[in-house]
Amino acid sequence: MRKLLARMGWVALGSFSLALTVSPASARSLSEEVLKVDSYEGNDVAEKAEIDVQGTVKDSSGEPLLGVSILVKGTTKGTITDMDGSFKLTGISEDAVLQVSFIGFKSQEVSIGGKSQLDIVLEEDTQGLDEVVVTGYTTQKRENLTGSVAIVDGDKLQDITSPNVGNMLQGKLAGVDVSASSGAPGALPDIRIRGKNSIRSSVNPIWVVDGVIWHGTPNINPADIKSISVLKDAASAALYGSRGANGVVVVTTKTAQGANTSSVNVSAKTGVAMFNTGGFEVSNSRGMYDLWGQFPNTDAIPGYYTEELLNTDTDWLDIGTQAGIVQDYNLSYTGTSEKTRIFATGNYYKEEGSVKGYDYERMTGRVNLEYDISPKLTIKPKLAATYIKTEDREHSIYDMYRNLPWDNPYGEDGEPVNPQEGDVTWYGRDNSNYLYDLQWNYSTGDTVNVMANVDLQYDITENLSFISTNNITYYEGESFTYTDPRSNSGLADNGRLYNAIGKRTTRFTNQMLSYNKAIDDHTISALVAYEYNDYVYNSLSATGKGIVPGASIIGSTSEPTTIGGTKNDYAFQSYLFNANYGYKGKYNAQVSFRRDGASRFGENKKYGNFFAISGSWNISREDFFNSQAFDYLRLKASYGGVGNTPNSLYPQYELYSLDAQYNGDPAAIASTLGNDDLTWEKTYDTNIGVEFGLWSRLTGVLEVYNKSTSGLLHFVPLPDVSGYTGYFDNIGGVRNRGIEFSLGADVLSNASGFNWHLDFNIGKNDNEITELYGGKSQISGNTIIEEGENIDTWYMRKWAGVNPEDGTPQWEQVDPATGETVVTGAYSAATLQKVGTSTPDFFGGLSSSMEYKGVYLNATFAYSEGAMVYQAARELFDSDGAYPTYNFMSLQDGWSRWSPDNPNATHPQPIYGGNNNAHKPSSRYLEDASYLRMRNVTLGYTIPGRITDAWKIGSLSAYLSADNLITITDYSGLDPEAAVNGDGFSPYPLPKRLTFGVNLSF
């Protein structure tokens, strides 16, 4: 495991020691403040009689409990129980209230009422098993779940600073692999739930917000979220039918709770985002000069190579990066009356990128209302809106690293120079100074998304309810690109404008009958529903050329050049059934069925059936189960089938292109052949799991699964003579197998007020291609799709190191007949072969939360181990002189260049113009992208309730937070996360963020 977990422990314990150093001092000052308030309030209170109190604390079976915290409410006086569960307090008020708490049991407040002897019985809290979990169409107690569902509370999403909810899931859920492909403000992460189930179709999960299936990923304010449930297996996702194969992310937004309440909550966060260079560095002026001095072919070196080059040392990275300002403000109101419950919220988020020139601005608003028209009828309208504005004058990360330190981008007047003009000295390749065009050219984007729900629930009887969910979502996006006539890119057209507008409407309706009944030891719940969902999108775009500098309206161009536009749609129609049965809280069984009709399927396969069966056994509730160690023990198992729809919206139809002409008349050209038998990809999933609680301190879940997908959607090419490019068909298969484990631990909890909780999760997934069209391998770039292999298998020449005799590169050559391997110095003679995969061996996260008398320190880590990624940037920046007028990558620890004095080097001899194709694609640039990243660490303080009561406010807290502060990796590029997702060239790395925030309620 390359010591990754050991490193994790070192970093984690480092952060924990910080908490122990900071907390006591802060806590003392807080205690002193509390005493001041106590003293002040006590001036007007008559002195109460003081008594001595003793007692015992036991569980419901009569067993004494050791270490129970007993605290006199409103004071710092307290104690803990001994081996016999006994405690004693002296000199306390006769009307005092004791706060009694212990891990694994529900906390109590006990009034003394003048008694000197108390016998307290604590009720077991089976680690949240009574918690109600939203699983999409239904809600269930956690202890009754039979499928694989991972849950994260909305409050635990607030650590990371991001406008996107997906980023906040990283490292928090077992089996849910979240990787950020870009650190640009507003960028969406890649989410994989239990591996990849498809080769050509989507591998992304679907999102469901308040019962509504979304088109794509919702842009929702994280502060509006109450909880997220991730449905990972067929038993939990079967009710989403032909769209559930890649998992389902169920989001539940907040609603008002309680009766006759009213509160306002304000949160403000601001800070900076800084460019995260990782381990990737390029040379300064001296480093470039010295490297050129190692070239043996001096005749090829240009004559300008003199020490005068050292007079210029441009730091391109400093020019293009910044400490971008981040702002995040939330205001929410919660109010309830006898019949009405309202939750209203507004958010403003703005972030300047750590790369200069990109600004992201978002405003969101939401109103969730519930109104009881009668005791039986409740309407639940919801309205949410999001507006996003971006301005893109972003500097080029690629050029920041490519450009030479010998080139000065600014003239004597401080303005950017144009190297393509003859009087400018420029040494870098392509004579390109990106800053010259950037002073004029830019693009903007504006999007509006409005979601409206009209939901209702009518309780027909005590046990039978009709639930109606109805949604319409309208999206409109506009993009604009300005190319100035003075810029190099605008010279040919004398300037250029591009404008595009796209509109999307989705409708969703679900009409459900829900039944719940408890009869003696039996519980029954069932639902039957009809669902319809459709989507319509259309867009229009235009480009014009010839503009006056500064023009921003497409109509001001002197000549139109291109127009474009499209319209597409899809629809789903579904029938659902689900039933759950429970007996004595010991045995639970569930069956689910969905019949889906989809517009993307062939005429003969419009409808498909999806199902799941599952069950669980609460062993710890059996009479024979008698364990002092286990608090609870559950087994669960499930099997079912779900599906995956094609990315293409019309793969079943015979398609024609209508944008051709014949003799000046419109003409249609055949494009794709139709397939009336085309249908969904089928995934059959088996899941077995065990859940346990130990010693009232540990909780854990262990699950194993096997997912087999068949009928993979492929585009089959046809000969040109057919007149068609090809057709879609259900061909191929893939299998995913894996194991997941999560563990929660209450490490410390005592009367002194110090609490420490840890959560750890790990997931391992192996995928294998089981079938391909004709059994033929498919090579794409540097990867191969082949039966019996991983989907993400690298296929390239295998690097064999440097020839120690002359410093030339070497690769492996394999005899196809014998399999014998020899070394060759000829790149063209080297054998293409499988050299690893980009699938991690395992991945997961660790989180820690510490609290001491209002001071808290929380940390979240994410890790990934074993993914091999191709560091494409090294082809240019670590090319051994093949691109001498690009900057050179600094050597990493353990790397060295060949010389007669250093024959056993990692790098060939640098030669102006390259060393025998050493820089061409091969496993030389294939690197281990394992990493351990501290995603967030937050140090904060919550003002004690007695002080906030005196100030007549609800609560007040303040905190300092840091994102991505530490990343431990051997990867030589900018960001191992982005590289795992395929960008090994010049990715936008996740920035380091430092923020300060305040939360206030009243």
KAWOZI-V666179 format. One record per run of one state. SS is the DSSP state (h for helix, s for strand, l for the rest). FROM is the first residue (numbers start at 1). TO is the last residue. If there is no record, write none. Layout:
# KAWOZI-V666179
ss=SS from=FROM to=TO
ss=SS from=FROM to=TO
This chain:
# KAWOZI-V666179
ss=l from=1 to=3
ss=h from=4 to=42
ss=l from=43 to=49
ss=s from=50 to=58
ss=l from=59 to=63
ss=s from=64 to=64
ss=l from=65 to=68
ss=s from=69 to=72
ss=l from=73 to=77
ss=s from=78 to=80
ss=l from=81 to=85
ss=s from=86 to=93
ss=l from=94 to=96
ss=s from=97 to=101
ss=l from=102 to=104
ss=s from=105 to=105
ss=l from=106 to=107
ss=s from=108 to=111
ss=l from=112 to=116
ss=s from=117 to=121
ss=l from=122 to=123
ss=s from=124 to=124
ss=l from=125 to=131
ss=s from=132 to=134
ss=l from=135 to=138
ss=s from=139 to=141
ss=h from=142 to=144
ss=l from=145 to=148
ss=s from=149 to=153
ss=h from=154 to=157
ss=l from=158 to=164
ss=h from=165 to=168
ss=l from=169 to=175
ss=s from=176 to=179
ss=l from=180 to=189
ss=s from=190 to=193
ss=l from=194 to=205
ss=s from=206 to=209
ss=l from=210 to=211
ss=s from=212 to=213
ss=l from=214 to=221
ss=h from=222 to=224
ss=s from=225 to=231
ss=l from=232 to=233
ss=h from=234 to=243
ss=l from=244 to=247
ss=s from=248 to=253
ss=l from=254 to=261
ss=s from=262 to=274
ss=l from=275 to=281
ss=s from=282 to=282
ss=l from=283 to=284
ss=h from=285 to=292
ss=l from=293 to=297
ss=h from=298 to=300
ss=l from=301 to=306
ss=h from=307 to=311
ss=l from=312 to=315
ss=h from=316 to=320
ss=s from=321 to=321
ss=l from=322 to=322
ss=s from=323 to=336
ss=l from=337 to=339
ss=s from=340 to=352
ss=l from=353 to=354
ss=s from=355 to=355
ss=l from=356 to=357
ss=s from=358 to=372
ss=l from=373 to=376
ss=s from=377 to=392
ss=l from=393 to=396
ss=h from=397 to=402
ss=l from=403 to=409
ss=s from=410 to=410
ss=l from=411 to=415
ss=s from=416 to=416
ss=l from=417 to=428
ss=h from=429 to=431
ss=l from=432 to=433
ss=h from=434 to=438
ss=l from=439 to=441
ss=s from=442 to=459
ss=l from=460 to=463
ss=s from=464 to=483
ss=l from=484 to=487
ss=h from=488 to=490
ss=l from=491 to=495
ss=s from=496 to=519
ss=l from=520 to=521
ss=s from=522 to=545
ss=l from=546 to=553
ss=h from=554 to=556
ss=l from=557 to=558
ss=s from=559 to=583
ss=l from=584 to=586
ss=s from=587 to=598
ss=l from=599 to=602
ss=h from=603 to=605
ss=l from=606 to=606
ss=s from=607 to=618
ss=h from=619 to=621
ss=l from=622 to=629
ss=s from=630 to=644
ss=l from=645 to=654
ss=s from=655 to=662
ss=l from=663 to=664
ss=s from=665 to=673
ss=l from=674 to=680
ss=s from=681 to=694
ss=l from=695 to=697
ss=s from=698 to=710
ss=l from=711 to=712
ss=s from=713 to=717
ss=l from=718 to=719
ss=h from=720 to=722
ss=l from=723 to=725
ss=s from=726 to=730
ss=l from=731 to=732
ss=s from=733 to=749
ss=l from=750 to=753
ss=s from=754 to=771
ss=l from=772 to=772
ss=h from=773 to=775
ss=l from=776 to=777
ss=s from=778 to=780
ss=l from=781 to=782
ss=s from=783 to=785
ss=l from=786 to=792
ss=s from=793 to=797
ss=l from=798 to=798
ss=s from=799 to=802
ss=l from=803 to=808
ss=s from=809 to=814
ss=l from=815 to=820
ss=s from=821 to=824
ss=l from=825 to=826
ss=h from=827 to=829
ss=l from=830 to=831
ss=s from=832 to=837
ss=l from=838 to=841
ss=s from=842 to=852
ss=l from=853 to=854
ss=s from=855 to=865
ss=l from=866 to=867
ss=s from=868 to=870
ss=l from=871 to=873
ss=h from=874 to=877
ss=l from=878 to=888
ss=s from=889 to=889
ss=l from=890 to=896
ss=s from=897 to=897
ss=l from=898 to=898
ss=s from=899 to=899
ss=l from=900 to=901
ss=s from=902 to=902
ss=l from=903 to=906
ss=s from=907 to=907
ss=l from=908 to=921
ss=s from=922 to=922
ss=h from=923 to=925
ss=s from=926 to=928
ss=l from=929 to=930
ss=s from=931 to=942
ss=l from=943 to=944
ss=h from=945 to=950
ss=l from=951 to=954
ss=s from=955 to=969
ss=l from=970 to=975
ss=h from=976 to=980
ss=l from=981 to=991
ss=s from=992 to=1001
ss=l from=1002 to=1002
